[in-house]
Amino acid sequence: MRSVFACFIRDESGTAAIEYGLIAAGLAVALLTAVQAVGGSIDELFNQAAVDLPPKG
């Protein structure tokens, strides 16, 4: 039983896929955070431009 457990601990197959998955998840969170921050700023910019424009007609 001990040798099976030791073999399991030494086995590193699949770790690269897990690491890449964690990196992808971290990048996705960072990207979503950045998009939300920039999206709010752009929304404020367009709203202010709409207020500053003279009315049609």
N, C-alpha and C positions, 0 to 999 in steps of 0.2 A: 504494500500500500504506500509505503514511504517513497519508493522509486517512481510510482505513478505520479504522486504529488510533486516530486522534484522535477520530473520530466515536464509536467504542466507548467511549473514556475519558469523553467528555462525556455519554454516554447515562445518565440516572439513572432510567429506568423500572424498576420492580421493587424499588427500594431501600426504599420504604416498607413493602412486604410483608416484606422481610427483616428490617427493624428491628422490626416488630411481632412477627415470629416469635421474634427474640432476646429481646424483652421478655417474651413469653409463657413462653419457656423459663426465663428467670431467675425469674419469679414462681412457676413450678411447682417449681423447686428450693427456693426459699425456703419455699413452703407445705409441701412434703414434710419439710423440716428441722424446721419448727415443729411439725408434727403428730407427728413422731417424738419430739421433745423433750417435748411435752405428754403424749403417750401413755404414755411411761415414768413420768412423775410420777403420772398417774391410776392406772396399774397398781399402783404402790407404795401409793397411798392406799387402794385397795380391798383390797389384800392386808393392810395393817395393820388396816383396819376388820374384816376377817374374823377376824383373830387376836384382836382386842380384844372381839369379841362373845361373850357367854356361850353355851355349847352348848345346843342344844334338848333339852327333855325334862326 
